[in-house]
Amino acid sequence: MTTVGGDEVTSRSRRSTYFELGNGWRTAAGRGVSVAVIDSGIDTSHPDLSGRIRGSVEARMENKKVVFDPSVAGDSAGHGTACAGIILGIAPEAEVYSVKVLGSGGLGDGHAFLAGLEYAIKQRYQVINLSLGTTKPQFFAPLHDLLDRAYLAGCVVVAAANNLPHPSFPSVFSSSLISVIKSEQTDPRKFGFRYGEVIELTAPGVNVRTTWPGGGYRNLTGNSFACPHIAAIIALLLEEHPDLTPFEVKSALYSIAQENERARESGDAGK
C-alpha cells in the first residue's frame, strides 16, 4: 500500500490529495485504458501488435490546415512501432491508438505535432505518449496552451527528454506533464524520480528490446524509449484507479518512486 499526499493548487482553490494506492496496479494489464502514441505511426501487421492497435490516423495538409484521416500507412521510421511494443509489453490490455505526425527518418513538421496533440486531447485519450519534441521557440507558447487543455480534459501527457544537451519542448514543462529521461534500470516498475531536476522521472531506456516494422525486433537506447515505460505504468494505475486526475497520477508516481528509492538504498545498505 502506497500513501500518496499533496495539495493540488489552482487559481481558484487548494485541495488535499491524500489517498491510499493499493498494490493491484502492479499486476494490472491496463485494461480499458486508452493510450495515444503520437509518433511515426505503428506497424499494425507486426505479430506482437496485430489486432491490438485500436485505431490509426495520419496527418495531412489541406488548405494550409492539418487534418487527420484513418491510416493504413504503417510506420516508415520504426519509432512509433518501438514505442507501441514497449507499452503493450507492460500493459498488454491497454487500448493503443496511433496518431502519425512523423514521416521517414522520424522527421516531421512542428504544426503537425501540435495538431496531433490537439487531436489526442479532443479524443480524450487517457494517456498521451510523446516520444518526440521540438527545440524551436515558436512552439513554446502553443504547446504550453495545449498542455493546459490536456490537463483540464483529464489527459495525462508523458514526454521524453531531448537526447541532446539542450532542452526541448514540451519535456521542460514539468509542471503540466510527466517528463522522462532514460536510466539503466531494467524493471519498468522500479522507475526513479530525480528530485529538483526539470526532467523528473527516470525509466528503462538503455538497450531496450522492442518491436520493429517488418516483424522484427531491435535493442534501442534513448529517452524516447524510456517515455513509453512510464506511459504504460500509468495505464496500469488507471485500470485500478480510473478516477485519478493528472495531478493525482503524478503524485502517485512520485510516491512510488520514493518507495523504489528507499528499497534500493535498503538493498545497498544490506550488501
N, C-alpha and C positions, 0 to 999 in steps of 0.2 A: 504494500500500500504506500502510495506517494502522497504526501501533503503538499498541495500547491497553494501558494499565497501571494498576495499583492493587492495593489489598488489600481483599478482602471480609471484613468482620468481623461475626461473630455472637456470641451469648453464650457459645458453646462453642468457637469456633475462629476462626482467621485464615488466609486462603489467598490466594496471589498470583493475580492475574487477567491477567497479561501475555499478550497474544496478538496475532497479526498479522491485520488485517482487510483482505481484498483489495478491489479496486475493482469486483468483479462486481455488488455491490448497486446501483451507480449505474445500471445498465442492466437491473436485475431488474424484475419486474412484480408481485411479491407473491404469486406462485403458491402455492396451498396454505396460505396463512396466514389464520387466522380473525380477523376484526375485529368486535367488537361496538360498535354505536353506541347508547348509552343516551341516549334523547332523546325527541323528539315523534313518532316513527315515521318511515317513509320512504315516499314515493310510488313504489311499485314499477312503476307504469304509465308513469313518465317515460321517454321514448325513450332517454335515456342510461343509465338504470338498469334497464330492463325485462330480466328474465331474469338479472340479476346480483346480486340480493339473495337469499341462500341461505335465509333464514328470518325470520319476523316474529312477535313475541309482544307482548302488551299486558297491562299491569297492571290488575287489578280487585280490589275488596274483596269478601271472602267471610267472613262470621262474624268480622269485625274483623281479618282477616288479608289480606295482599296475595298474590294468586295470579296466575299468568301463563297466558294462553290463546293459541293461534295466532290471529293477527290479519290481517284484510284491510282494516282501517280506514284505512290510509294515514297521511297527515300533515296535521293540521289547523292546524299552525303554520308549517311550512316549514323549521324549524330543522334537524331531522334529515335531511331531504332535501338541504339545502345541505351538511351535513357529509359525507353519503354521496357526493355528487358530487365533493367535493374528494378524498376518499380514493381513489375509483375513477379519478379523473383522473390520479393519481400512481402508484397501484398497481392497474392495471386488472384483474389476475387475482386480487386478494385476495378472500377469501370473507367477504362482509359480511353481518352479522346485525343486525336491528333489534330493540331492546328498548324498547318505548314506555312511558314513565313520565310524559310531559308531555302536556297537552291543548291546547285552543285558547289562543292567545296565548303559548304556551310556558310556561304555568303548571302547577305540579304539587305534589303532596304530598311532604313530606320522607320519609315512610315508604315511599312508592312508589319514591323514588330509592334508598333503602337496599336495598329488596327487589330492584330492578333490578340493582344492583351485585352483590348476593349471587347472583342468578340467573346472571349472566355468569360469576362465579367458579366456580360449580358446574358450568357447562358447559365450563369451562376454555378459554374463548376466549383466544387468544394475546395479542391486543391489545384493550384496552378504552378506547374514546374517551368521555371525559366533558366535553362542552362545556356543562356545567352545574355548579351548585354551590349552596351554601346559606350564609347568614350566621348561622343560628340555632345558638346554642351547645349546645343539647341534642343536636345531631347530631355534635358534635366526636368524642366517645369512640366511638360505634358506627361512624362512618366510619373512624376510625383502626384499629379492630379489623378491619374488612373489608379494609382495605389490607394489613394484615399477612397475612391469609388469602390475598389475591391474590398476594402475593409468594411465599408458600410453595407456592401452586398453580402458579407459573410464569407467571402472567398479568402482562403489562406494562400498567400503568394510566397513561393520559395525561390530564391535566386542564387545563382552561382557567382562567386567572386571572379574577378579577372585573373587569368593565369599570368599576366604580365604585371610588373610592379605598380603601374599607375591605376587609379580607381576607375571602375566602370559603373554605369547606371543600369539597372536600379539597385545593384547589390549594396551600394553605400547608404541606401535609405533604411538603415537598420531599425528606425522607429516604426516603420509602416510595413515591413515584411520580415521574413526569416532569411537571413543571409548565411551562406555555407562556403567553407573552404575545405580542401582535401586534407586528410590525415592518413597515416599508415595503419590505422586501426582496420581490422577486417570484419568485425562483428557490427552490423548496422545498428543493433540495439544498444551498443556501448559508445554512442556518439558523445562528443565533448562540447564544452562551452568555453570560449575564450573571453574571460571577464575583462571588460573595459576596452575591447577591440571593436572596431567598426564592423568587421565580418565576424559574427559571433559564434556560430555553430561549426563544429568540425565533424566530418563523417568520412567513411572509407572512400578513397579516391586515387589510390595507387595500385596499379596492376589489377584493376577490376575486370573480371571476366564477364562478358555480357554479349548479347545478341548483335549480329551484324547483317546487313542486307545480303540476300542470296542464300540464306540458310546457314550462314556461318557464325563464328564467334571470334571475338578479339579480346585481348587483355589491354585495357586502356587506363591512362593516368591523366588526371586533370580535375579541376574544380567542377567542371561540367558533370562529372560522373559521381561527385560527392552529393550534389544537389538532389538527384532523384532518390538517393538513400533516405534523405530527410523527408521528401515528399511522400515516400512510401510509409515511413514511420507515422506520419500524420494521418494517413489513410487508416492505419491500424487504430490509432487513438480515436478517430471519428467514428469508426464502426462501433466501438464500445461506448463512446460518449458523443452522440451525434449533435448534441445541443451546444457544444463548446463554441465560443466565439473565437475569432482570430487571436484576440488578446489572450484568452484562456489557453489556446493551443500553444502559443509562445511561452506562456508561464509554465505550462506543463512540461514542455521540452527543457526549459531551464532547470526545473526541479529534478527531472530525470537525469539530466547531465550532471547535476551536482551529486546525485547518488552514485552515478558511474565514476565520478572523480574520487569520491570517498572510498569506493570499492577498490579502485586502482591503488590509492595511497595505502589502504589497508593491506593489499596484496604485496605491495613493495616493502612495507614495513615487516611483513612476515618472512621475507626472504633472507 
